[in-house]
Amino acid sequence: MKRFTPFKFVFLVCILIPVFPAMAQEETKFGDAPIEYLEMKYYDKDSTAEAVILGDFGRTSFIYDQFNDGFLLTFTRHTLIKIFNSNGYEWANIEISLYNDSGLKEEVGSLKGFTYNLVDGKVEKTKLDRKSKYTEQENDYWETEKFTMPDVKDGSVIEYTYTITSNFYYNLRSWTFQHSIPTMWSEYITTIPEYYNYRMLTQGYLPFEISETSNKSESINYTEKSRNKYGAVTTKMSSNKISYQSKVTRLAVKDAPAFIEEPFITTRNNYISKIDFEIASTYFPGSSVKTYAETWESLNSKFLTSEKFGLGLKRVNFINDEIETLQGKFSGEALIYAINDFVKERIVWDGYNARYIDNSLKEAYNKKSGNCADINLLLTGMLQKAGFDASPVLISTRSHGLVNEFYPLSKKFNYVICHVRMDGIDLLLDATDPGTPTGHLPVKCLNGRGWKVSENPGWVDLKPVEKHRIATQALMNFNEDLGLQGNILTNTYGYASFNSRKAFKEEGEEKFVGRIAEQKDAWEIEETRFENEANYSKPFKQIYKLKVNSGVDEIGNALLIRPLLTEGYTENPFKLEDRKYPVDFTFPRQESFSLNLTIPDGYQVDELPESAAVALPNKAAIFTYNINNMGNQIQISSNISINQYLFVPDEYANLKAFFDIIVSKHAEQIVLKKL
């Protein structure tokens, strides 16, 4: 990657060093951690924290490199962290990601660090040995430098600083203000010459303590020499000066709480407070504006004309015979399913997510292995060859994060699936996962919307087509010891059945049953039976004959019974009082449980819980609970339906209260009294 060269300088006299405005929180002088940090016993705003980031300061600026006639990016970081206990020791393991391309690579310099401990009232400093750092190659473009701070104990303060020098103007460092531990102060300053224009993308829910932008006059003085062409050879030295403006942006967050990963989120990277940058354009004196920021139209065109994408998927002539064979056996939707199954069986996913073909579809086909782009672009190409309206769709997996539709960025996509339109019906296909039936996307792909790459491009909703449904029926009675015994039948449908079937196939029956018995600690399984293990058109049935060694307490002449046995909610999955990010259930869910319980001889019903029915607005979620006594039988049913799979923060309080009611009802007990 060649750097931009706005000016030709023969000799650089001086390089300007940015001067930053005074900080609201003064940056500690490196090598001199305040004693009050070492005396801290806990963080007063979060006494449960295993560590706290005391200060995190980042600086990015541009300097001119006289030897290569171009600007370099420099990024400096200075961080102090207080470690309270052994759970926080992991924060002493530091990783620095570095980019390399075309023979150039980012370099780490000025690495320094100390660990401070308070011993008998005196501060002891242990210096970081820079020789202890090592490098791991992540892929062709990224490597990670790692080091561990020395002599870390309960109560230590660690401090480190380093500078990254980069040739890559488009790799302006992002900054994260929020982490899994609290941060007292986090600040990032960028100083960017007028020749570079970046988009700054902000994310998160924390307010900025400081958000300032200003202009700064800068200049470069240099000396240029020239020779007289006439008469005696003479050399003339001349001093020159280039003046320009830099944009200084200063952002800071104070007292950022630890980001707590509650259930039902995609990835924390979607919600933590951070900023990112994208190069939009450059403009240097004497040249025209060069635009780099993509539009959706330009992104679409780039992929359509790429040898590793749009052009690559058209090269499927090597598989014509197989396509013709399938066309001779199937037609219409059945042919789509047959081609999808053919690709699943022929090529095994190598576990890599990618938006481009690795080498060629033919190579992936011959070696019977490939990344997701190899597999799903081959699927798309085969469907197109068979006459279907098929197109590839770029998506971002749940662990990779949501795509911001306002900012077209190729790097935000990391996966490819296939879209087929037939008779006005849209099908989304992914041939990487044999355990997911045709027409259903794996859970990892259910993440917002994807971009369909075609002559008629556009957004495609990545919605589930079925619920995650579990229906459990129990028929129980009491044995001589007044313990419960009987049969439990669990039917799983939709995504619940996909997960169960996949686990059953991968683990085998013995290990699968062993894991269930371990999860259901109170179950003493005597016999098992399974049905429809490979028939996706029917529910996956799990039938257990067992004893349940909990759920009944004998107190005096009474039996106290928890009606849902081991299946009820014992705690609310939502702990936060206020959640700033959405609740994402991935798909609609339904959990139903019914119990038919035979009352033991010599006992009668003394107390029964009351039935209940609760619904959120617009029936986004519904809970019904019914209990009846008929002769010597007690019938209980609990049904939870989550019909809306995405709840915005404003709906969180109602959802949390909804689950509070469920936990409360499931905790109520049946009381049987001895006659």
N, C-alpha and C positions, 0 to 999 in steps of 0.2 A: 504494500500500500504506500504509494508515494504521497508525501506531505504536500500541502499547498505551499507555493513559493511566491508570495505577493511581491517581494522585492529582492533584488540581487545585491547583497552586501559583500564586499570584499573583506572587510574587517570590522567587527563589532566592537565598539568602544565600551558600551555599557548596556546592561540588561536591567530593565526596571523591575523592582520588587514591589508588589502591591502593598499599599498601606490601608489597613482596615479601620473602620470606625470603632470607637470604644464599645465594648460588649456590656450588655446588661449584667451578665455574670462574668466576672473576671476569670480569664483562663489561667489556671495554675501554672507557674513556671515549672518546666519539666525538671524532674529530679528533686522536687521539694514538696512532697505531699503534705498537706496541713495535718497537724497532730490531731485535730478534731475528727478527721476522717478515720484515723486509726482507733480512736476511742469510741467510735460508734458501736453500739451493741445491737442495734436494729434500726430499720428505717421507719421513722415515725408515721409516714403516710401509708405504709404497708408492712406491718410487723411480721408478716408471714414470709416475706421475701427472703430467698436464700442468698441474694446478692442485689446490688443496686449500682447502676451506672451513674457515677458522680458527675462526670462531665464527658461529653463527646463532641469534639470540635473538628470539623472538616473544612478544608480550603481547596478550591480549584482555581487555577489561573493559567495564563499562557505566557510562555517565554520564547524569545527568538533564539534559534540554534544557529550560531555563526558558521558551523562546519557543514551543515546540510541545507542551509538557506530555507528554513521553514520554521513555523511555530511548533512548539511542543506543549503538550498538556502536562501540568504538574498537579498532583493531588496529594495533600498532606493530611494526615489524621493524627490526633492526639486524644487518647482515651484514658480515663481513670475509672476503676471498678472496685467497689468494696465487696469482699467475700465474707459472708456471715457464717456459713457452715459448709459441710462437705457436699451438700447438694449443689452448691454454687461453684465447685471447683472447675466444672466444665468451661466456665467463662475465662479460665486461664489458658484455654486452647484456642489459639488465634489462627484464622485462615484468611488469606488474601488471594482473590481471584485475579489472574493476569491473562490478558488477551495477546495472541500472536497471529500474524498473517503475513504471507509473502516475504518471509525472511526477517521481518521486523517483529519485535516483541516488547511488551511493557516490562519495565524493570523496577524492582524495589530497591530503594536506597535509604540511607540515614535511619536505619532501623536501630532503635534503642529501647530499652525497657528496664524497669526495676520492680521488684516485689518488696513491699514495706511490711514489717512486722513490729509490733510493740512488745519488747522483751524487758521485763523488770522496769517498766516505765521509760525505757529508752527505745528509740527508733533504730531498727536494723534494716539495712538495705542490701538486697541481693540483686546483682546485675544480671541481666539477660545475656547469655552467651550466644552471640549471633551465629556461631558455628553449629548450634543445635537445630537451626531451621532446615527444613527439607522441602522438596518440591514433588508434587504428584501431578502427572499428566491426566487431565480429565477427558479430553478429546483432541482433535486436530487443531483446535483453535484456543482452547482454554487449559490453563494449568493453575494449580493452587500451591502457594507457598504456605507452609505451616510451621508454627513454633509454639512452645508451651512455656509459660512464665515459670520461673524457678521458685522453690521453697514456699509454695502456697499452703496456707493453714487457715483454720477458722480465725477470722478477724483480719486477714491480710488485706492490703490495698495493692492492686496491681496497676502499673502505668506503662504505657508503651506509645511510641510514635514512629511513623515511617512516612516515606514519600514515594509515590509512584510516578515515574516519568513515562509518558505515552506518546507515540507517534500518531495515534488514531484520534483525530478530531471528533469523529462520530461516536467515540466511546467515552463521552463526558460522564463521570461517575454519578450514579444515583446516590441517594442518601435516605436512610431509614431513621425516623425519629422515635419509633416505638419498638420495643422488643418484648421477650417473654419475661423479663424482669423490669422493675421500674427504672425510669431514667430521670434524674433530677434536672439535667440541662443537656439539650442537644442542639447544636448550631451548625449551620452550613453556609459558607460564603462562596459565591462564584464571581469571578472577575473575567469578563468575556470581551475581547476586542470587537469593535464594530464590524469587522470583516466576517464574523460568524453570527448566524442567526439560529437560535435553538428554540424549539417548543419545550416549555416546562410543564410536565404533567404532574399534578398534585393528587394525592389520594389520602383518605382517612377521615377521621371524625374529630381529631384533636385541634383546638384552635392554636394559631401561632401567637406566641408571646411577642415575637418581633417579626415583621414582614416589611422589609424596606428595599427600595430600588433607587439607585442613584447613578449618575454619570461621573466618570472620572477621566481627566485628561492625562494621557500618557504619551511618551515619546521614546524614540530610539535614536541615539547619536552614533554615527558610524563614520569611518574614514575610508575614502575611496582613492585609489591611485590610478593615474593615467600616464601614457608616454607620448612625448612629442614626436610626430611623424617626420618632421623636417629637420635637417641639419643634424647637430649632435643629439644623441639619444639622451633625453632627460626624463626624469620621473617627477610627476607633480602630485602632491597629496592634497586632498580637499576634504573638508569636514562637511557632513550632511546630517540632516535631522528629519525624521519622519514623525509627525504628530498624528495621534488618533484618539478616539474616545473609547473607553471601555464601560460596559454596563456592569455595575456591582449589585448583586442581589444577596440579601442577608435574611435568612429565615431561622427562627429558633422556636423550640417548644420547651416549655417549663413543666416539670413534674408530670411527665408522661407516665400513666399507670402501666403496669404489666399487661400485655395483651393476653387475655385468658381465652383459650380455645374451648368454648362450650360445644356441645354436640350440634350436629346439623349445620356445618359450614362447608364451603368448598375447600378453600385453602386460606391460611392466615394472610398470605401475601395479597389477597384481594381487599383486606380490610385495615391492615396496619397503616399508620400514618407515614408516608414517605413521598419523595419527589423523584421523578425520572426525567431524562432529557432525550430529545430527538433532534438531530441536525435538520434544519429546514432549508437553509440556503447559505451560500457564501458569496461575498462580493469584495473584490480587491481592485484598487485603482488600476485603470488601464485594461480592465477585463469586464466582461458582462456578468450579470447575476447567474449563478449556477444553483439550480433548485434540486434538492434531494428529497424533500418531504413528499411522500406518496399521496396520491388520491386513490379512492377505491377503484377508479377506472384504470389508473396506471398500474396499480397492484394486480388487477385482473389481467391486464395485457401482459405484464411481466410473467405471470405464471402460465398463461396460455401459450406463450412463445418460448418457454423454457424447455431445453432439451431434457431436463430432469423432471419435467412435469407435463405440461400440455402436449408438447411434441412427443415426449417419451411414451405417453399412454396410447398413442396412435400406432405404435410399432408392436403390434400383436399378431403379425402374419405368421409367426412361428407356431402359433397355436390354432390356426384355422381349422385343421382337421378335428381337433377336440370340440371346437365350437359347432362345426357342422354335425358332429355326432350327437351332441346335446340337442341341437335343433331338430334332428330326426326323431327324437324321443319325446320332446316337450314343446310346449308353446305357451304364449301369454305369460301370466304370472308364474306358472309352474316352471317355465324356462328360466325366469329370473332366479327363482329359488335354487334350481339345479346348477346354474352357473356359480351362484354364491357358494353352494356346498362344494362344488368342484374346486374352487380356489381355496376354501378352508382346508380341504383334505390334501391339496397338492403342496401348499406352501405353509410352513410353520413360522409364526411370528417370532422374531429374534429378541423381542423385548424392547426394541428401540422405537421411540417416537420420533417422527421426522416429517417434514413437509416436502421433501424432495426424494426422488428415486436415488438409491445408493449408487449403482452403476448403470444397470439396464434391467428392464423387466425380464428379458430373456435369461440373463444371468441369474436373477432371483428364482426364476422358474426352474432352471436347470439344477441349481443347488438346493432347491426345495426349502429355502429359508430367505427371509427378507424383513425389512422394517415395515412399519404400517403404510408408508407411501408406496413401497414396492407392491404390497399385497392389494391395497384398495385401488391403486391406479391400474393394476392388471385387471381387477374386477371391473372397473369402469370401462377400460378398453375392450374387454370381452363383450360387455353388454352393448356398447356402441356398435361393435362389429356384428352383433346379433340383431341390430336394428332398433334397439331401445333408446329412448331419450334419457341418457345417463350423463351425469357430470360429477366431477370431483368436488368435494366440499372441504375447505380449510377450517379447522376448528382448533380450539384450545382446550385441553383436557382439564378436568376439575382441579387436579393438583398443580397445573400450570397457571391457572388464573383466568379471570374473565377478560374478554376482548372489549376494549373501549371503542365503540362504534364511531366516535367522533374523531378518532385519530387512526388513520390507516397505517398500520405498522406490520410488515411481514413477520417480524420476530415474535409478535404476540401469538402467532399460530405455531403449533407444534405437532399437529396430527392431521391426517386426511381420512375422510370417509367417502362414501358414494351415495349420490342422490339419483333416484330413478322416478320418473313420472310416467304413469300409465293409466289411461282412462280417467284422468282427472284426479288420480290418487298419488300422493307422494310417499315413496318408500326411502328410508335411510338405512344403508347397509354398512356393516363392518365385518370383514372376513378374517379378522385377526383372532377372534375368540370363538373356538368351537362350542363353548358352553352357552352361547347366546344365540337363540334361534333367529332365522332370517326375518328382517323387518323390525328387529329390536336392537337398539344400540346398547353396548356395554355401559355400565354405570359411569365409568371414567369419562364417557363422551357426553353425558347429559349436563351441559354447561352453557346455558345462555343460547347464543345463536352462532351459526357458522356462515362463512362466505362461499357461495356457490360460484365456482370458476367456470364460465362458459361465455358464449356469445350473447347470452341473456342472463347476466350475472345478478346476484342479489342475495339477501339474507335468508337463511333457512333456520326455522325454530328447531332446537334440539330437545324436543319434548318426549317424555316417556309415552308409550302407547298402551301401557297396562299399569295397573296398580301393583304395589307391593302388598300382598295379602296373605295373612296367616290365620287359619281357622282351626281352633283346638277344641276337641270334645272329650270330656272325661266322664267315665262311668265308675264310681267309686263306692266302696262299702267298708265297714270296719271289721278287722279281724279280732281274734280273741283278746289280743293285747290292747285293743282300742286304737290300733294304728290303721292307717288307710291303705287299701289295696284295690287294684282294679286295672282298667285299661285307659290309655290315653291315645287318641288319634289326632294327628296333626296333618292338615292339608295345607300345602303351600302353593300359591298361584303367582303368575307374573314374575316380577323381579325376585320375590322371595323364593320361588321355585328354582329360578336360574342359579341363585347362590347356593341353595341346598344341594341341587343336583351336581353342581361343579365340585363342591366339597366332598360329596359322596363318591364321585368318580375319582377324584385325586387321592383321597385318603383311603378308600376301601371301606367296606362295611364295618369291620372290627374297630378300626381307628375312629371312624365316624361316630359309632355308638359310644366308644370310650370317651370321646370329647364331649358328647351330649351328657353323659353321666357325670363328667367332671363339672360341666357348667351347671347342671341341675344337681347340686350337691346332695339334695335330699332324696334323689331318685335311687332306688335299688332295682335295677332293670333285670327282669327274669327272662323275658322273651321279646323278640323284635320281628317285625315284618315290614318290608318296603314294597311299594308298587309304583309303576309308571316312572321308573328311574330315567328312562330315555325317551319317554313319550311326552313331548312338549305340549301336545294338545290337551293333556289331562293334568290334574293336580298331582304333585309329588306327595305320596302318602307315606307317613311314618307312623307305625302302630307299635305301641309299647305295652307290654304287660309288666306291671311293676308294683312295688310298695313305695309309699311316700313317707319318709321318716321325719316329717315336720308338718306344720300346719294345724296340729291338734295339741292342745294343752289341757291336762286334767287337773282341775282345781276343786278340791273337796268333792262334792257330789255333782259337779258340772263339767261339761266338755266345752272348751272354747275353740272354735274352728275358723280358720281363715278361708273364706269361700273360694278364693282363686288359687289356693294351694301355693305352688311355686311360680305361678304365671302372672301375678298381679304386679302393678307398679308399687315399689316400696319407697321410692324417692322421686322427686321432680327432676327431670333431666336438665331443667333450666334453673340455674342458681343465681345468676346476676339479677340485681334489682332493676337495672337499666341496661339494655343491650343496644349498642350503637350500630350493629350490623345485622343484616337479614338472617332469618332462620330458613335454611334451605333443606327441606326434607328429601330432595332429589326427585321423588315421585309421590303421587297420592298413596296413602297407606290405609290399610284396614286390618285391625287386630280384633278377632272375636274369640271369646272363650265361653264355653258352656259346661256346666257340671250337673250331673244327676247323682245325688248323694243319698244313699239308703241310711236311715236313722237306725242305730243299733237297738236291739231289744232291750227294754227296760229304761229307755230314755224318751223324752218328749221335748218339743221345741219350747224354749223359754223366751228367747229373744231372736228377732231377725232384723237385719239391716233394712232400711227403707229403700224402695226403688227410686231411681233418679234419671233425669234426662236433661242434658245441657247442650247448647249449641252456640257457637260463635256467630257473629254477624255474617249474613249471606251463606250460612251453613258451611263456612270454611272448615269447621271441624265439629263433629257431633259425638257425644258420649251418651250411651244409654246403659242403664244398669237395672236389671230386674231380678227379683228373688221371690219364690213362691214355695209354700208348703202344702203338699197334697198327700194326706195319709202319712205313710212312713217314708215319703220321698221329699227331698228339698231340691228345687231346680233353680239354678243360678245362671244368669247370662250377662256378659259384659261385652259391649261392642264399641270400639273406638274407630272413627273414620276421620282421617285427615284428607279432606277433599281438595284443599288448596296447598300446593307443595312449597310455595314461597311466601313467607310472611315478612313484611317490611318492619323496620324498627318500631313504628308507631303502633303496630299490632302486637308487639311483644308482650305488653302487660296483660292483655286479654288471654293470650296463649299460655302464659305462665300460670295465670289464675285457673285456666281450664285444666291444666295438668295437676294443679293443687287439689282440685275437686276429685280428679281420678285417684290420686294417691290416697286421699282421705276416705273415699268410698271403698277402695280395695283393702284398706286397713281395718274396716269394720268387721266385727266377728259375729258368727252365729253362736248362740249359747244353747246347749242342750242340757236339760236337767234330769237327773236320775229320779225315776219314779219311787 
